[in-house]
Each structure stands twice: as structure tokens, then as C-alpha cells.
Amino acid sequence: MKEVIRNSKKAFTSSKNPVSNAAKGFEMLVNAYADYKTVCQTEHTKREAISAWREVQLSKTNNQREFLESYLKERFIERRHVIDEMFHRLDQGIESDNPELISMAMTAIQNTVQSSPLQEASNVLMAMNDPSVDRIEF
């Protein structure tokens, strides 16, 4: 900017004709305004791109949240059902004095409790962010 002002001072001092100085000054003003409009348009376009990117990211995050909520809800319902059924089988084994049924029910309960739906959710989140994964089922 300082260079433009210096150049404009030279332009005004080098010419003795006031009309020429006025024309050069007006031309500099028009050029500065054109540059200003270009910068404004460029910055406006950048803001629009940032806003669009933000909306895409928010939408993606909300979709992931909804999917994860649904996934966890289903997984916990499934686990509850499995555990309830295994305790029912355990009760049957105890009532009928069947050690095989008791052992099977205890093993199934232990295996179900050892796996964590939250760890599975972590794997689901990784799959959601993997562009090579087309479909996630649960």
C-alpha cells in the first residue's frame, strides 16, 4: 500500500498537467475499488465454503450420533434378552438338577457379560469413518 502511495506521489509530481494528475488519480481509485471488490468476493466465497463444510460436518456428526444411539439401544436390549434367557435356563438347570444345563447357562452368561457393547460401539464408529465400508449391520 505504501508503494502505491509513493508511486501515486511520483505520478502527481512528475506531471505538470493537473488534468493528467486527476485522471491518473481517478484511475488509481478505480483500480483500488476493483481490487477491493475482488477481495470481497473471494472472502465471501471462502466464508460460504466454510459454512457449507460446517453444515456437512454437523450433519455427519448428527447422523453418527443417531446411528450410535440406535446401535447401543438395540445391543443393550439384545443383551438383556440373552441374559434373561440364560438365567431362565440356569433356573431350569437348578430345578431339574442338570449340571450340563447349569454349566451351559453360566458359560453363556459369562461370555455375554465379558463382551462390551461400548467396545463394539468403538468398532462401529471406526467403520462409520472408514470410506471403504459400504454398510454396517447390527
GULUM-748450 format. One line per field, with one value per atom (N, C-alpha, C): residue number from 1; residue in three letters; atom name; x, y, z. Coordinates in nm, 2 decimals. Example, Ala and Ser with C-alpha at 12.3 -4.5 7.8 and 13.67 -1.06 7.14 Angstrom:
% GULUM-748450
num: 1,1,1,2,2,2
residu: ALA,ALA,ALA,SER,SER,SER
atome: N,CA,C,N,CA,C
X: 1.32,1.23,1.32,1.28,1.37,1.29
Y: -0.57,-0.45,-0.33,-0.22,-0.11,0.00
Z: 0.78,0.78,0.78,0.71,0.71,0.79
***
This chain:
% GULUM-748450
num: 1,1,1,2,2,2,3,3,3,4,4,4,5,5,5,6,6,6,7,7,7,8,8,8,9,9,9,10,10,10,11,11,11,12,12,12,13,13,13,14,14,14,15,15,15,16,16,16,17,17,17,18,18,18,19,19,19,20,20,20,21,21,21,22,22,22,23,23,23,24,24,24,25,25,25,26,26,26,27,27,27,28,28,28,29,29,29,30,30,30,31,31,31,32,32,32,33,33,33,34,34,34,35,35,35,36,36,36,37,37,37,38,38,38,39,39,39,40,40,40,41,41,41,42,42,42,43,43,43,44,44,44,45,45,45,46,46,46,47,47,47,48,48,48,49,49,49,50,50,50,51,51,51,52,52,52,53,53,53,54,54,54,55,55,55,56,56,56,57,57,57,58,58,58,59,59,59,60,60,60,61,61,61,62,62,62,63,63,63,64,64,64,65,65,65,66,66,66,67,67,67,68,68,68,69,69,69,70,70,70,71,71,71,72,72,72,73,73,73,74,74,74,75,75,75,76,76,76,77,77,77,78,78,78,79,79,79,80,80,80,81,81,81,82,82,82,83,83,83,84,84,84,85,85,85,86,86,86,87,87,87,88,88,88,89,89,89,90,90,90,91,91,91,92,92,92,93,93,93,94,94,94,95,95,95,96,96,96,97,97,97,98,98,98,99,99,99,100,100,100,101,101,101,102,102,102,103,103,103,104,104,104,105,105,105,106,106,106,107,107,107,108,108,108,109,109,109,110,110,110,111,111,111,112,112,112,113,113,113,114,114,114,115,115,115,116,116,116,117,117,117,118,118,118,119,119,119,120,120,120,121,121,121,122,122,122,123,123,123,124,124,124,125,125,125,126,126,126,127,127,127,128,128,128,129,129,129,130,130,130,131,131,131,132,132,132,133,133,133,134,134,134,135,135,135,136,136,136,137,137,137,138,138,138
residu: MET,MET,MET,LYS,LYS,LYS,GLU,GLU,GLU,VAL,VAL,VAL,ILE,ILE,ILE,ARG,ARG,ARG,ASN,ASN,ASN,SER,SER,SER,LYS,LYS,LYS,LYS,LYS,LYS,ALA,ALA,ALA,PHE,PHE,PHE,THR,THR,THR,SER,SER,SER,SER,SER,SER,LYS,LYS,LYS,ASN,ASN,ASN,PRO,PRO,PRO,VAL,VAL,VAL,SER,SER,SER,ASN,ASN,ASN,ALA,ALA,ALA,ALA,ALA,ALA,LYS,LYS,LYS,GLY,GLY,GLY,PHE,PHE,PHE,GLU,GLU,GLU,MET,MET,MET,LEU,LEU,LEU,VAL,VAL,VAL,ASN,ASN,ASN,ALA,ALA,ALA,TYR,TYR,TYR,ALA,ALA,ALA,ASP,ASP,ASP,TYR,TYR,TYR,LYS,LYS,LYS,THR,THR,THR,VAL,VAL,VAL,CYS,CYS,CYS,GLN,GLN,GLN,THR,THR,THR,GLU,GLU,GLU,HIS,HIS,HIS,THR,THR,THR,LYS,LYS,LYS,ARG,ARG,ARG,GLU,GLU,GLU,ALA,ALA,ALA,ILE,ILE,ILE,SER,SER,SER,ALA,ALA,ALA,TRP,TRP,TRP,ARG,ARG,ARG,GLU,GLU,GLU,VAL,VAL,VAL,GLN,GLN,GLN,LEU,LEU,LEU,SER,SER,SER,LYS,LYS,LYS,THR,THR,THR,ASN,ASN,ASN,ASN,ASN,ASN,GLN,GLN,GLN,ARG,ARG,ARG,GLU,GLU,GLU,PHE,PHE,PHE,LEU,LEU,LEU,GLU,GLU,GLU,SER,SER,SER,TYR,TYR,TYR,LEU,LEU,LEU,LYS,LYS,LYS,GLU,GLU,GLU,ARG,ARG,ARG,PHE,PHE,PHE,ILE,ILE,ILE,GLU,GLU,GLU,ARG,ARG,ARG,ARG,ARG,ARG,HIS,HIS,HIS,VAL,VAL,VAL,ILE,ILE,ILE,ASP,ASP,ASP,GLU,GLU,GLU,MET,MET,MET,PHE,PHE,PHE,HIS,HIS,HIS,ARG,ARG,ARG,LEU,LEU,LEU,ASP,ASP,ASP,GLN,GLN,GLN,GLY,GLY,GLY,ILE,ILE,ILE,GLU,GLU,GLU,SER,SER,SER,ASP,ASP,ASP,ASN,ASN,ASN,PRO,PRO,PRO,GLU,GLU,GLU,LEU,LEU,LEU,ILE,ILE,ILE,SER,SER,SER,MET,MET,MET,ALA,ALA,ALA,MET,MET,MET,THR,THR,THR,ALA,ALA,ALA,ILE,ILE,ILE,GLN,GLN,GLN,ASN,ASN,ASN,THR,THR,THR,VAL,VAL,VAL,GLN,GLN,GLN,SER,SER,SER,SER,SER,SER,PRO,PRO,PRO,LEU,LEU,LEU,GLN,GLN,GLN,GLU,GLU,GLU,ALA,ALA,ALA,SER,SER,SER,ASN,ASN,ASN,VAL,VAL,VAL,LEU,LEU,LEU,MET,MET,MET,ALA,ALA,ALA,MET,MET,MET,ASN,ASN,ASN,ASP,ASP,ASP,PRO,PRO,PRO,SER,SER,SER,VAL,VAL,VAL,ASP,ASP,ASP,ARG,ARG,ARG,ILE,ILE,ILE,GLU,GLU,GLU,PHE,PHE,PHE
atome: N,CA,C,N,CA,C,N,CA,C,N,CA,C,N,CA,C,N,CA,C,N,CA,C,N,CA,C,N,CA,C,N,CA,C,N,CA,C,N,CA,C,N,CA,C,N,CA,C,N,CA,C,N,CA,C,N,CA,C,N,CA,C,N,CA,C,N,CA,C,N,CA,C,N,CA,C,N,CA,C,N,CA,C,N,CA,C,N,CA,C,N,CA,C,N,CA,C,N,CA,C,N,CA,C,N,CA,C,N,CA,C,N,CA,C,N,CA,C,N,CA,C,N,CA,C,N,CA,C,N,CA,C,N,CA,C,N,CA,C,N,CA,C,N,CA,C,N,CA,C,N,CA,C,N,CA,C,N,CA,C,N,CA,C,N,CA,C,N,CA,C,N,CA,C,N,CA,C,N,CA,C,N,CA,C,N,CA,C,N,CA,C,N,CA,C,N,CA,C,N,CA,C,N,CA,C,N,CA,C,N,CA,C,N,CA,C,N,CA,C,N,CA,C,N,CA,C,N,CA,C,N,CA,C,N,CA,C,N,CA,C,N,CA,C,N,CA,C,N,CA,C,N,CA,C,N,CA,C,N,CA,C,N,CA,C,N,CA,C,N,CA,C,N,CA,C,N,CA,C,N,CA,C,N,CA,C,N,CA,C,N,CA,C,N,CA,C,N,CA,C,N,CA,C,N,CA,C,N,CA,C,N,CA,C,N,CA,C,N,CA,C,N,CA,C,N,CA,C,N,CA,C,N,CA,C,N,CA,C,N,CA,C,N,CA,C,N,CA,C,N,CA,C,N,CA,C,N,CA,C,N,CA,C,N,CA,C,N,CA,C,N,CA,C,N,CA,C,N,CA,C,N,CA,C,N,CA,C,N,CA,C,N,CA,C,N,CA,C,N,CA,C,N,CA,C,N,CA,C,N,CA,C,N,CA,C,N,CA,C,N,CA,C,N,CA,C,N,CA,C,N,CA,C,N,CA,C,N,CA,C,N,CA,C,N,CA,C,N,CA,C,N,CA,C,N,CA,C,N,CA,C,N,CA,C,N,CA,C,N,CA,C,N,CA,C,N,CA,C,N,CA,C
X: 0.08,0.00,0.09,0.20,0.29,0.35,0.38,0.44,0.34,0.21,0.11,0.10,0.11,0.11,0.23,0.35,0.47,0.46,0.41,0.40,0.30,0.20,0.10,0.16,0.24,0.31,0.40,0.47,0.56,0.48,0.37,0.28,0.23,0.19,0.14,0.25,0.37,0.48,0.55,0.55,0.62,0.55,0.42,0.34,0.30,0.31,0.28,0.13,0.07,-0.07,-0.17,-0.25,-0.34,-0.45,-0.49,-0.59,-0.54,-0.41,-0.35,-0.33,-0.30,-0.29,-0.43,-0.53,-0.67,-0.71,-0.67,-0.71,-0.63,-0.50,-0.42,-0.48,-0.51,-0.57,-0.70,-0.79,-0.91,-0.89,-0.80,-0.76,-0.72,-0.63,-0.58,-0.70,-0.79,-0.91,-1.00,-1.02,-1.10,-1.03,-0.90,-0.82,-0.83,-0.81,-0.82,-0.96,-1.06,-1.20,-1.22,-1.17,-1.18,-1.11,-0.99,-0.92,-1.00,-1.06,-1.14,-1.26,-1.33,-1.44,-1.40,-1.28,-1.23,-1.20,-1.14,-1.10,-1.23,-1.33,-1.46,-1.52,-1.53,-1.59,-1.52,-1.38,-1.30,-1.33,-1.33,-1.35,-1.50,-1.59,-1.73,-1.74,-1.67,-1.67,-1.61,-1.50,-1.44,-1.53,-1.60,-1.69,-1.81,-1.86,-1.96,-1.91,-1.79,-1.73,-1.71,-1.67,-1.65,-1.79,-1.89,-2.02,-2.08,-2.06,-2.11,-2.03,-1.90,-1.83,-1.88,-1.91,-1.96,-2.09,-2.18,-2.31,-2.30,-2.20,-2.18,-2.13,-2.03,-1.98,-2.08,-2.16,-2.27,-2.37,-2.40,-2.50,-2.44,-2.31,-2.24,-2.24,-2.20,-2.19,-2.33,-2.43,-2.57,-2.61,-2.58,-2.62,-2.54,-2.42,-2.34,-2.40,-2.43,-2.49,-2.62,-2.71,-2.83,-2.81,-2.72,-2.69,-2.63,-2.54,-2.48,-2.58,-2.67,-2.78,-2.86,-2.90,-2.98,-2.91,-2.78,-2.70,-2.69,-2.66,-2.64,-2.78,-2.88,-3.01,-3.05,-3.02,-3.05,-2.96,-2.83,-2.74,-2.77,-2.81,-2.84,-2.97,-3.07,-3.19,-3.16,-3.08,-3.04,-2.97,-2.88,-2.80,-2.90,-2.99,-3.08,-3.16,-3.21,-3.29,-3.20,-3.08,-2.99,-2.97,-2.94,-2.91,-3.03,-3.15,-3.27,-3.30,-3.28,-3.30,-3.20,-3.07,-2.97,-3.00,-3.05,-3.09,-3.21,-3.30,-3.41,-3.36,-3.27,-3.21,-3.13,-3.07,-3.00,-3.10,-3.21,-3.31,-3.36,-3.38,-3.43,-3.33,-3.20,-3.10,-3.09,-3.11,-3.11,-3.23,-3.35,-3.47,-3.46,-3.41,-3.40,-3.28,-3.19,-3.06,-2.98,-2.97,-2.90,-2.77,-2.66,-2.53,-2.49,-2.52,-2.48,-2.56,-2.68,-2.76,-2.71,-2.68,-2.63,-2.50,-2.41,-2.28,-2.29,-2.38,-2.40,-2.46,-2.55,-2.61,-2.51,-2.43,-2.32,-2.22,-2.18,-2.08,-2.14,-2.27,-2.33,-2.34,-2.38,-2.39,-2.25,-2.15,-2.02,-1.97,-1.99,-1.95,-2.02,-2.15,-2.23,-2.18,-2.15,-2.11,-1.97,-1.88,-1.75,-1.73,-1.82,-1.81,-1.88,-1.82,-1.87,-1.94,-2.06,-2.12,-2.05,-1.99,-1.92,-1.79,-1.72,-1.61,-1.66,-1.77,-1.83,-1.87,-1.91,-1.95,-1.83,-1.72,-1.59,-1.56,-1.58,-1.55,-1.65,-1.78,-1.88,-1.84,-1.79,-1.75,-1.64,-1.54,-1.43,-1.48,-1.58,-1.63,-1.71,-1.78,-1.85,-1.76,-1.64,-1.54,-1.45,-1.47,-1.39,-1.47,-1.41,-1.48,-1.50,-1.42,-1.43,-1.55,-1.61,-1.72,-1.85,-1.92,-2.04,-2.17,-2.16,-2.28,-2.24,-2.32,-2.30,-2.43,-2.42,-2.54,-2.52,-2.63,-2.63,-2.75
Y: -0.12,0.00,0.12,0.12,0.24,0.26,0.15,0.16,0.23,0.20,0.26,0.41,0.44,0.59,0.66,0.60,0.66,0.67,0.56,0.57,0.68,0.69,0.80,0.93,0.95,1.08,1.11,1.01,1.04,1.07,1.00,1.03,1.17,1.22,1.35,1.46,1.43,1.53,1.53,1.42,1.41,1.49,1.50,1.57,1.70,1.80,1.94,1.96,1.87,1.89,1.85,1.94,1.90,1.80,1.81,1.72,1.58,1.57,1.44,1.38,1.46,1.41,1.37,1.44,1.40,1.27,1.25,1.13,1.01,1.03,0.92,0.89,0.99,0.97,0.89,0.93,0.86,0.72,0.69,0.56,0.47,0.53,0.46,0.42,0.52,0.50,0.38,0.38,0.28,0.14,0.14,0.01,-0.04,0.05,0.01,-0.04,0.02,-0.02,-0.16,-0.18,-0.31,-0.42,-0.39,-0.48,-0.51,-0.41,-0.43,-0.52,-0.50,-0.58,-0.73,-0.75,-0.88,-0.95,-0.88,-0.94,-0.97,-0.88,-0.90,-1.03,-1.05,-1.16,-1.29,-1.28,-1.40,-1.44,-1.34,-1.37,-1.42,-1.37,-1.41,-1.56,-1.59,-1.73,-1.83,-1.78,-1.86,-1.88,-1.78,-1.79,-1.89,-1.88,-1.98,-2.12,-2.14,-2.27,-2.33,-2.24,-2.28,-2.31,-2.23,-2.26,-2.39,-2.42,-2.54,-2.66,-2.65,-2.76,-2.78,-2.67,-2.68,-2.76,-2.73,-2.79,-2.94,-2.97,-3.11,-3.19,-3.13,-3.19,-3.21,-3.11,-3.12,-3.23,-3.23,-3.33,-3.47,-3.49,-3.62,-3.66,-3.56,-3.59,-3.63,-3.56,-3.59,-3.73,-3.76,-3.89,-4.00,-3.98,-4.08,-4.09,-3.98,-3.98,-4.06,-4.04,-4.11,-4.26,-4.29,-4.43,-4.50,-4.43,-4.49,-4.51,-4.41,-4.43,-4.55,-4.56,-4.68,-4.81,-4.81,-4.93,-4.97,-4.88,-4.91,-4.95,-4.89,-4.93,-5.07,-5.11,-5.24,-5.34,-5.31,-5.40,-5.43,-5.33,-5.35,-5.42,-5.40,-5.48,-5.62,-5.65,-5.78,-5.85,-5.78,-5.84,-5.87,-5.78,-5.80,-5.93,-5.94,-6.06,-6.19,-6.19,-6.31,-6.34,-6.24,-6.26,-6.32,-6.26,-6.31,-6.45,-6.48,-6.62,-6.72,-6.68,-6.76,-6.78,-6.68,-6.70,-6.79,-6.78,-6.87,-7.02,-7.04,-7.17,-7.22,-7.13,-7.16,-7.21,-7.13,-7.17,-7.31,-7.34,-7.47,-7.58,-7.55,-7.64,-7.67,-7.57,-7.59,-7.67,-7.64,-7.71,-7.85,-7.88,-8.02,-8.09,-8.02,-8.08,-8.13,-8.04,-8.08,-7.99,-8.06,-7.98,-7.93,-8.00,-7.96,-7.83,-7.82,-7.70,-7.59,-7.61,-7.51,-7.46,-7.55,-7.51,-7.43,-7.47,-7.40,-7.26,-7.25,-7.12,-7.03,-7.08,-7.00,-6.95,-7.04,-7.00,-6.90,-6.91,-6.81,-6.68,-6.68,-6.55,-6.49,-6.56,-6.51,-6.45,-6.52,-6.47,-6.35,-6.34,-6.22,-6.10,-6.12,-6.01,-5.97,-6.06,-6.02,-5.93,-5.95,-5.86,-5.73,-5.62,-5.48,-5.42,-5.38,-5.31,-5.18,-5.12,-4.99,-5.02,-5.13,-5.17,-5.19,-5.26,-5.29,-5.15,-5.06,-4.93,-4.86,-4.87,-4.81,-4.87,-5.00,-5.06,-5.01,-4.99,-4.93,-4.79,-4.71,-4.57,-4.57,-4.66,-4.67,-4.71,-4.80,-4.85,-4.73,-4.65,-4.53,-4.43,-4.42,-4.32,-4.38,-4.51,-4.58,-4.57,-4.50,-4.48,-4.61,-4.71,-4.84,-4.92,-4.89,-4.96,-4.91,-5.00,-4.96,-4.97,-5.07,-5.09,-5.15,-5.11,-5.15,-5.21,-5.34,-5.41,-5.45,-5.45,-5.50,-5.56
Z: 0.00,0.00,0.00,0.08,0.08,-0.05,-0.12,-0.25,-0.35,-0.34,-0.43,-0.40,-0.27,-0.24,-0.29,-0.27,-0.33,-0.48,-0.54,-0.69,-0.73,-0.65,-0.69,-0.67,-0.56,-0.54,-0.66,-0.70,-0.82,-0.94,-0.96,-1.07,-1.07,-0.95,-0.94,-0.95,-0.90,-0.91,-1.04,-1.11,-1.23,-1.35,-1.33,-1.44,-1.40,-1.48,-1.45,-1.49,-1.56,-1.61,-1.50,-1.44,-1.34,-1.39,-1.51,-1.57,-1.57,-1.61,-1.62,-1.48,-1.38,-1.25,-1.20,-1.23,-1.19,-1.25,-1.38,-1.45,-1.39,-1.36,-1.30,-1.16,-1.08,-0.95,-0.96,-1.05,-1.07,-1.11,-1.20,-1.25,-1.13,-1.05,-0.93,-0.83,-0.82,-0.74,-0.79,-0.92,-0.99,-0.97,-0.99,-0.98,-0.83,-0.74,-0.59,-0.56,-0.61,-0.59,-0.65,-0.77,-0.84,-0.76,-0.71,-0.62,-0.50,-0.44,-0.32,-0.34,-0.45,-0.49,-0.51,-0.57,-0.60,-0.46,-0.37,-0.24,-0.17,-0.17,-0.10,-0.16,-0.29,-0.35,-0.31,-0.31,-0.27,-0.13,-0.04,0.10,0.12,0.05,0.06,0.02,-0.09,-0.14,-0.04,0.03,0.13,0.25,0.29,0.40,0.37,0.24,0.20,0.20,0.16,0.16,0.30,0.39,0.53,0.59,0.56,0.61,0.56,0.43,0.37,0.43,0.45,0.52,0.66,0.73,0.87,0.87,0.78,0.77,0.74,0.65,0.62,0.74,0.81,0.93,1.04,1.06,1.16,1.13,1.00,0.96,0.98,0.94,0.96,1.10,1.19,1.33,1.39,1.35,1.40,1.35,1.23,1.18,1.25,1.28,1.36,1.50,1.56,1.69,1.69,1.60,1.59,1.57,1.48,1.45,1.57,1.64,1.76,1.87,1.89,1.99,1.96,1.83,1.79,1.81,1.77,1.79,1.93,2.02,2.16,2.22,2.18,2.24,2.20,2.07,2.02,2.09,2.10,2.16,2.31,2.38,2.53,2.54,2.45,2.45,2.43,2.33,2.29,2.41,2.47,2.58,2.70,2.72,2.83,2.81,2.68,2.65,2.66,2.61,2.62,2.77,2.85,2.99,3.06,3.04,3.10,3.06,2.93,2.89,2.95,2.97,3.03,3.17,3.25,3.39,3.40,3.30,3.30,3.28,3.19,3.17,3.29,3.36,3.48,3.59,3.60,3.70,3.66,3.53,3.49,3.52,3.50,3.54,3.68,3.77,3.91,3.95,3.90,3.94,3.90,3.78,3.73,3.77,3.84,3.89,3.77,3.67,3.54,3.54,3.57,3.57,3.43,3.33,3.19,3.16,3.19,3.16,3.25,3.37,3.46,3.41,3.37,3.31,3.18,3.10,2.97,3.00,3.09,3.12,3.18,3.27,3.33,3.23,3.14,3.04,2.95,2.91,2.82,2.89,3.01,3.09,3.10,3.13,3.14,3.01,2.90,2.77,2.73,2.76,2.73,2.81,2.93,3.02,2.99,2.94,2.91,2.79,2.70,2.58,2.61,2.57,2.60,2.48,2.49,2.38,2.35,2.45,2.42,2.34,2.36,2.28,2.13,2.12,1.99,1.92,2.00,1.95,1.90,1.96,1.91,1.77,1.76,1.62,1.52,1.56,1.47,1.43,1.52,1.49,1.39,1.41,1.32,1.18,1.17,1.05,0.98,1.06,1.01,0.94,1.00,0.94,0.83,0.81,0.70,0.57,0.47,0.34,0.26,0.30,0.22,0.27,0.39,0.44,0.38,0.31,0.24,0.34,0.43,0.50,0.64,0.74,0.88,0.93,0.97,1.02,1.16,1.23,1.37,1.40
***
